[in-house]
Amino acid sequence: MKGCAERVKSGIEQRDAAVSIGAKGAVTMIFKDNKIVIPGVSADLERDYPKAFKEIMRLMCPEDGDVIIVSSADTLAKAECGALAAAWSII
């Protein structure tokens, strides 16, 4: 989500929104100052999880202030719905 980083608090709100719609979980990441932050988990994904950081940067090409939500579920449809619910909780 472009430019919504300031709206994310702990990321738990997004996880709860995803789970309420049928997902197993969701991780909310913020791209700020050339770092990916997972609130409450990692202040610097590149330092803590370099392989994940590299792959996310390659696939997502985030810009400052962007939010990345990764949702998991038993089916692709439920994961997609979970990610959308998480996104709606931000906007």
N, C-alpha and C positions, 0 to 999 in steps of 0.2 A: 504494500500500500504506500503510495507516494506521499511523502511529507506528513505522516501521521505519528511520528515517533513521540512527540510531546504529549500525545493522548494516552500512551501506554503507561500504566502504573507498575504493577508487579507482574503482569502477564497471566496471573491467575484468573482474571476476569475473562480473558480470551479462552483459556483452557476450559473454564466452566461453561462458557457459551458453546464450545465445540462438543463437549460431553453431553450437554443437555439435548443436543440434536441427534445424538447417536454415535459420535466418534469416541474412540478410546482415550484420546488425549490430544493436546496441541502444545506446541512450543512457539513462543513469540520472541522474535529477535529484532533488535533495533540496530540500524546502521548509523553511526554517529562518529564524526572525526576519524574516518577511515578505519573504524573498528566495528565489529559485530558484537553486540552486548546481548546476553540473555539475562534479563532481570532476575536477580536472586540466585543465579547459577554461575555466570561467567562475565566478568567485566571486560574480557578480551579473548574472544573465541580463537583468534589466530595464535595466541600464546598457549591457551589451554587445550585446544583441539585443532591443530594446524591443518590436518587433512580435511576436516569438515569445513573449515574456513575457506580453504582453497577451492573446494568444490562448490560451495555456496556462491562465492564470488564469481566463479566461472559461469555458473548457470543463471544467476539472478542479476548480476551487474548492478548492485544497489547503489543508490546515491544518498548523500547525507540527508538524514531525516526519514528515510524509508523504514517500513516495518515489513518483516518477513514472517509469515505464519506457516508452520508445518504441522499438519494434522495427520493423525493415524486412526485407522479403523479396520474393521474386519473386511470391508469392501471399499472399492475405490469411490463409489457413490457416497457412502457415509463419510469417508475422509474429505471429499470435496465439500459436502454439506457442512461438515465440522469447520473447515477452513473458512467457508463463507460466513457461518454464524460468528466465528471469532472475529472476522473482519468487520461485520456489522456492529459488534460490540465496541468498536473503536470510533466508527463514524457517527 
